[in-house]
Amino acid sequence: MMNLIDYLKIETVVLSKKRVELLLSLADIHHQPFGYLHGGVSGVLVETACSMGANQHLDSSHAAVGIDLHVQHLDKARYGTLRVIAIPKKIGRNIQFWSAEVLLDEHIMIANGTCTLAIKEITSS
């Protein structure tokens, strides 16, 4: 079964408690109808990076799940490589808060965002 990360071809470069970096090579599938990057892709990158980092702080009986996502779109993109860099701002017992930047070709900031995550116990259903 394929998940969204696999479908969009998001690559993990750095995964630690203090920093997450993901890469995405832009293609037509990532565009909105006018030929530019769809803003939802930036949102996916921000929440994915923040969630992956948040889960590095947890054991296998808990998971961090996004409860609030804010993304500011700052510039346009068509093709190239996006790098999202996420860092923690607050690591609590029940809530984590992360921020992220989305860069095009290493130097053009096209989006930034924040993600608040709740820590939930994983239960079998």
VENTA-V612743 format. One record per helix or strand of 2 or more residues. SS is the DSSP state (2 for helix, 1 for strand). FROM is the first residue (numbers start at 1). LEN is the number of residues. If there is no record, write none. Layout:
BEGIN
ss->SS from->FROM len->LEN
ss->SS from->FROM len->LEN
END
This chain:
BEGIN
ss->2 from->4 len->5
ss->1 from->11 len->5
ss->1 from->20 len->6
ss->2 from->28 len->3
ss->2 from->39 len->17
ss->1 from->62 len->12
ss->1 from->81 len->11
ss->1 from->95 len->10
ss->1 from->108 len->14
END
